[in-house]
Amino acid sequence: MVPFQALKMLGFEVHAACPGKRSGQRIRTAVHGFEGDQTYSEKPGRNLTLLTPPPLTRWTLPNTTS
């Protein structure tokens, strides 16, 4: 979540996708709470709404070997 939110805050267009889910559906995230030196527990996080873009056309990289 942090990279997702940080990129949005900086003005980037960010998309979240998940196999088997459609745009507008929600997925659950998890928060890892450290409870000791090397022990953590996984607690429910936020529900993230998927923002899948429309299918992209095939991307081509510019020729930079000139």
Beta strands, then each sheet from edge to edge (+ up, - down):
strand 1: 26-34
strand 2: 40-49
sheet 1: 1+ 2-
end
